[in-house]
Amino acid sequence: MASKKVPTHVLADQVKLEAIVSRVKRAHGQLGGVARMLEEGRNCDDIVTQMSAVSKAVHTAAFTLISASLEECIIEGKSDQKAVSEKLQKLFLSLA
């Protein structure tokens, strides 16, 4: 039984990819800071503010990845461009 091929895209733009990786690593460090703040018994306002920064960093990285991938997909003119675009749109909406 043949399985249906799911359209995929791997970001080729190394500059954008490095920027996304950097943002994710920064968010990782911020999340570690949140854990320390919780362990230290810091106040809720400070913790929630830091959690908001982590969330924004992760969402920005995801949006950047999706938009850069969509741009590459359109520019490359892949034969499965429509299917890849639809998949990327679903990913975008999953973050909304």
C-alpha positions as CSV (number, residue, x, y, z in Angstrom):
1,M,0.0,0.0,0.0
2,A,1.5,3.3,-1.1
3,S,1.4,6.2,1.4
4,K,0.5,9.7,0.3
5,K,3.5,12.0,0.0
6,V,3.2,14.9,2.4
7,P,4.6,18.2,1.0
8,T,7.5,19.5,3.0
9,H,10.0,22.3,2.8
10,V,13.4,22.8,4.4
11,L,14.6,26.4,4.8
12,A,17.6,26.9,2.5
13,D,18.4,30.6,3.4
14,Q,21.3,30.1,5.8
15,V,21.2,33.8,7.0
16,K,17.5,33.5,8.0
17,L,18.1,30.1,9.4
18,E,20.9,31.3,11.7
19,A,18.7,34.2,12.9
20,I,15.9,31.8,13.7
21,V,18.3,29.5,15.6
22,S,19.7,32.4,17.5
23,R,16.2,33.6,18.5
24,V,15.3,30.0,19.7
25,K,18.5,29.7,21.7
26,R,17.8,33.1,23.3
27,A,14.3,31.9,24.2
28,H,15.8,28.8,25.6
29,G,18.0,30.9,27.9
30,Q,15.0,33.1,28.9
31,L,13.0,30.0,29.8
32,G,15.8,28.8,32.0
33,G,15.6,32.2,33.7
34,V,11.9,31.7,34.3
35,A,12.6,28.3,36.0
36,R,15.2,30.0,38.2
37,M,12.8,32.8,39.1
38,L,10.2,30.3,40.1
39,E,12.7,28.4,42.2
40,E,13.8,31.6,43.9
41,G,10.3,32.6,44.7
42,R,10.3,35.8,42.6
43,N,7.0,37.8,42.3
44,C,4.4,36.8,39.7
45,D,4.6,40.0,37.8
46,D,8.3,39.5,37.0
47,I,7.8,35.9,36.1
48,V,4.8,36.5,33.8
49,T,6.7,39.3,32.1
50,Q,9.6,37.0,31.4
51,M,7.3,34.2,30.2
52,S,5.7,36.7,27.8
53,A,9.1,37.5,26.4
54,V,9.8,33.8,25.9
55,S,6.5,33.3,24.2
56,K,7.1,36.3,21.9
57,A,10.5,35.0,21.0
58,V,9.3,31.5,20.1
59,H,6.3,32.9,18.1
60,T,8.5,35.3,16.2
61,A,10.9,32.5,15.4
62,A,8.1,30.3,14.1
63,F,6.5,33.1,12.1
64,T,9.9,33.9,10.5
65,L,10.5,30.3,9.7
66,I,7.0,29.9,8.0
67,S,7.2,33.2,6.1
68,A,10.8,32.5,4.9
69,S,9.8,29.0,3.8
70,L,6.7,30.3,2.0
71,E,8.8,32.9,0.2
72,E,11.3,30.2,-0.9
73,C,8.5,27.9,-2.0
74,I,6.9,30.6,-4.2
75,I,10.3,31.7,-5.6
76,E,11.4,28.2,-6.4
77,G,8.1,27.5,-8.2
78,K,7.9,23.9,-7.0
79,S,5.5,21.6,-8.8
80,D,3.8,21.0,-5.4
81,Q,3.9,24.7,-4.5
82,K,0.2,24.8,-3.8
83,A,0.3,21.9,-1.4
84,V,3.3,23.2,0.4
85,S,1.8,26.7,0.6
86,E,-1.4,25.2,2.1
87,K,0.6,23.3,4.6
88,L,2.6,26.4,5.6
89,Q,-0.6,28.3,5.9
90,K,-2.0,25.7,8.3
91,L,1.2,26.0,10.4
92,F,0.8,29.7,10.5
93,L,-2.8,29.5,11.6
94,S,-1.8,27.0,14.3
95,L,0.2,29.8,16.0
96,A,-2.6,32.3,15.9
